[in-house]
């Protein structure tokens, strides 16, 4: 997967800023390792989960059952 663009800063203002890998974290709701990224422009971190529609959900496994209703 490609690294995502930074949602916090505008990379057109600082084109030298890059988003680089910055470790992993363990998501307990579905027991997955999620890649984290860090922007060299604003020094904030994000992950692939930041751009997911299920961001900040505690029980992601319940989504399929809710959609079926």
Secondary structure, DSSP 8 states (H G I E B T S, - for coil): ------SSS-TTT-TT--EEEEEEEEETTTTEEEEEEEETTT--EEEGGGGSTTTT-S-GGGHHHHHH-
